[in-house]
Each structure stands twice: as structure tokens, then as C-alpha cells.
């Protein structure tokens, strides 16, 4: 069964950080070619892209982004 979760909170509460941590864990577990991250707007894509390098540095991930 797929894991599903709902994340809500105020600006600056860590929603993006949490979602990216989950994403990178899935990438590590299943491989980069087997995980997809879909967002409804281009502005959300840009927001996530801006956070991936920071999170990679913190976790030491090999994710290529």
C-alpha cells in the first residue's frame, strides 16, 4: 500500500523541508529513475528546486536533482 500524508502549516513551519526529506528518502530507497514528484504549478516547482540544494547539503544526498 502506498504511503500518503497531508502536510499543512503556516509559512516557515517546515512543510517544504519535510516533503523534500520524504522525497529524497524515496529516491534513496527506490532509485532516482523510479520516483516522480508532481506539482500543480510552475511557481511550486521553482520553490522546490530552490530548496533541493540546501537539503542535499544537509543530508549528504547523492540525488542529482
Protein Blocks (a to p, Z undefined) as FASTA:
>chain_A
ZZdddddddehilmmmmmmmmmmmmmmmnopklcccddfbfklmmmmmmmmmmmmmmnop
abeZZ
